[in-house]
Amino acid sequence: MSAPSTDGSPLLMVLVKSLAAVAAVSASTAVRRAASTACGYGVVAVLSSVSLCFLTFAGYSTLQTTMGSVYASLLVGCAYLFAALIAGLVLQRRRH
């Protein structure tokens, strides 16, 4: 009797190993891109927050000089409250 042929088996294993290597390279590239994008958004968020703090302080200082500290605090607080309410409305409208 003759033994079963194993000619197709090594070729199939090479193909599977090649596909696994391509998948691993693709996955690592995707992870690297995602991490880079996340870090970029993080930097933008930090810089925007710092900018907002400086702009708020400058506006508050100007209002405090012209109107007094109580009215300046009220105006800045109301401006942020109004911005938060508008953002909440926008988010609510997107959901429905």
N, C-alpha and C positions, 0 to 999 in steps of 0.2 A: 504494500500500500504506500501511497505517497503522503507526505506530511503537508499540512495546510500551508498555503502561501501567506507570507507576511510582507509582501512587497508594498502594499498600500499603507500599511501601518506606520512605517517611519515617515513617509511623506505627510500623512495626516498629523502626526505628532509635530513635525516641523512647521506645518501650517498653523496648528493651534498655538505653538510657542511664539510664532511670528505675530499672530493676532493678539496674543496676550502682551507682547512687548509693545506693540503699537497702541494698545489700549492703555497701558501703564504710562507711556509717554504723553498721550493725549490727556489723561487724567491729571498728571502732574502739571501740564501746561495750563489746564483749566483752573486748577487750584491756585497756581501762581498768579494767574490773571485775576481771579476773584479776590485774593489777598491784596494784590496791588490796587484794585478798584476800591476795596474796603478801606485801605489805608489812605487813599486819595480823598475819599469822602470824609474820613475822620479829620484829615488836615483842613479840609474846607469847612467842616463844622466848627472846629476849634477857632480858626481864624474869623469866621463869621460871628461867633460868640464874643470873642475879644473885641471885634469891631463894634458890635452892638453895645457892649459895656462902655467903651470909650465914647460912642455917640450919645448914649444915655447920660453919662456923666457930664459931657459938654453941654447938652441941652438943659440938664438940671442946674448946672452952675449958672448958665445964662438966665434961666428963669428965676433962680434964687436971687441973683443980683438985681433983677428988675422988679420982681414981685414979692419976694420974701420966701422963706423956706417952706412955710405951710402950703402956700398956693402952688409952689413948684412941685412939692411932693404929690399934691392932689392931681395936678395936670399930668405928671409923668405916670402915676399909678393908673389914672383913667385912660391914658393912651395905651398902656399895656393891656388893660382890661378890654378895651375896645378891640385891639388887635387879636387877643385871645378869642373873643366872641366871634369875630369875623372868621378866624381860622377854624373854629368849631363848626360854624355854619357851612363853610366850604367842605369840610370833611363829612358832615352830615348829608350834604347834597350829593356827594360822590357815591355814598353808600346806597342811596335810593334812586 
